[in-house]
């Protein structure tokens, strides 16, 4: 009976449409931002580690 009311009710259709219209772009934005941020952080970690290894080699070759 509940599904039958959902099919006919304009209010229910609007609520569902608006929830989807809000949540889908928001979710997509969060996912894209998270992927981009983790990529940037990973690149930064690799560069920092490479720099530290270079500095350690340089120090050990001096002494």
Residue pairs with C-beta under 8 A, 6 or more apart in sequence:
5 12
6 12
6 13
